[in-house]
């Protein structure tokens, strides 16, 4: 895995933190999974 820095708005981070809490997971993992799925679909 290669690390990159990604700037997100506070509202986006707050959204993912809230969703991650509901599903007892890490918000960074949720964001990574979302980006991976998007990239796979449109590759």
N, C-alpha and C positions, 0 to 999 in steps of 0.2 A: 504494500500500500504506500502510495506517495502522499505526503502531507502538503496541503495548500492552505492559504489564508483566505477566508471568505468574509467579506463585510456584509452584515445583515442589519436590517432596521431593528430597533428595540421591539416594535410590535410583532415582527416575525419571530424573534427569539422568545418573547413572552408567549406567543401562540404555541410554539413547539415545546416549551417548558411545561405549559399547562397540559397539553396533550400527553406528553411523556409521563407526567405525574399520574394521569388517569390510567395509563397502561403499565405503570410501574417499570419504566424503562428510561434510558438516557436520551435527552433531547438531541444530542449530537449524533447518536446512532440513528434516530428517526430521520434527521436531515440527510445523513449519508445514504440511508436506504432509499429515500425519496429521489435523490439525485441519481443513484445507480439505476433505479427502475425507469426513470425518465430517459436516461442515456441509452439503456437497453432497448426501449421501445422505439426510439427515433434514430438509432444507429443504422 
